[in-house]
Amino acid sequence: MLFPGFEQKRVAGQGAEINLRIGGRGPALLLLHGYPQTHVMWHKIAPRLAEDFTVICPDLRGYGDSSKPDSDPAHLTYSKRATAADMVAVMQTLGFPKFRLAGHDRGGRVAHRLALDFPDAVEKLAVLDIVPTLTVFETVNQLVATSYYHWFFLIQPAPHPERMIGADPEYYLNSKLRSWSAGRDFYPPEVMAEYLRCFRDPACIHATCEDYRAGASIDLEHDRADRDKRIAAPLLVLWGEKGLVNRAYSVMDIWRGKAAGTVEGHPVPSGHFLPEEAPEETYRALHGFFLN
């Protein structure tokens, strides 16, 4: 009911089975979700975008109903490079070697890495409510550490954060959604139930911790090695005017330094969860950028 007219599929990635929904017609548009959510976060705007695009909404490896590969000591399994390779493999299987790409939160970090590793695949890129991972770690201050405390909690060695989250996953999930948003009225009960169904799985809790452990280790190695690489595709940057990104960073200046081509962007009247808190504004921005 959340994705009318969409078909659900499972498609092999590059080392993981990816659960996704696909619908619409026209140029391919891949939408990547963030933490602690699933592809369901796009439910308010994906059906509208499907009027002009073939919209693909996957669960990232380790999240939702996608498979959760065994982790490894170097955290390579949950690196953004591995997750990006999943997405390229999925899109090729679906018949889309080139596509438009948008990512929110962790999905935005996967999208950034995908655009660097597979520049010929990305026609246009949009990132929602992030600055690059390396920028965060190299400029962290009290404001960022307080708001992003989970970055430092989730990277602690297993099973410490897993045990603590697993003791009451519903409380933890609700606390994240509440504290990062400008309110809770925009989450329908069926959406909250779906997020909780997926997140209370111990394998999901572990995999999502691994996502953050990778972000503080192997992802930084990849990012430092590619410090001078630039995003080739036209770039759209959106962020919540009520969230940390707006308070802590000069967002457009940072992203202009990461792109070789055109960069446009603006804040949206929301907290962190743009597509759910401000669906109309987010839809208009993405639709206008990707259609033209």
C-alpha positions, 0 to 999 in steps of 0.5 A: 500500500505504501508503494502503489504500482511498484513491484517487489524484487530480490536481485543479486548485488556484489556479495549480497541479495538486495530487496527492492521496489521498482515502479514507473517508467522513464529514465532510471532513478535510484533512491538510497535510504539512510540509518536506521530506516529502510527503502520505506522512507521514500514512500511519500515521494517515490510514487510521484517520481514514478510518473516520470522515472523508473524508480528503484528503492532498495534496502542497502545490504544489512538493512531491511529485508536485504541480506546481511553478509558476515562481517570481517575484522577490517569492516570491508563487507560493510564499506561504502565501496562494497555497498556501492558495488551492490547498487551498480550490480543491481542496476545492471541486472535491471537493465540500467547501466546508467542512472540518476542517483539520490541518497539520504544519510548513509545512503548519501555516503554510499551514493558519494562513493558510487559516484567516485568509483563508477563515474560513468554510471551516474548521470546526476547525483543528489545527496540529502542532509550530509557532508562527506564522511571525511569532513565530519571526522576531520572537523568534529567539535563539541556540537557535532559530537553531541548531535552525532554521538551515535557515530562514536557509540556504534563503532565500539567493538562488537558486541557492546553497542549491539547488546545495548541496542538489542535490549530495547530496539524499539526505544532506540529506534524511536529515540533516533527518529525523534531526536533527528526530526522536527516532530513525529506526526509525519510517521504513519503507524504502518511505517513505524511498524515496518521500521521496527520489524526490520530494526529489531532483528539482531542481524540488522542491528549488528550490520548497521553497527558494522556500517558505522564501524566501516565509516570510521575505518576502511571508508576513511582509508578509501576517502583519503586515497581519493581526497583529490577525486571529484564528483563528475556528475551534476550535483544537487545538495539538499539539507534540513534547515532545522538539523545539525548539518545546517547549524554546523557546516557551510554545506554548499562550500564543502560540496563545491570542493568535492565536485568537478561539475555544477553544484546546486542546492538549498535547505529544506524546511525540515529536520533530518528526514527530508522525504518524510518531513517535507515531502512536497519540497523534497519532491519538487527539488529532486523532480526538477533536478533529475528531469531537466 
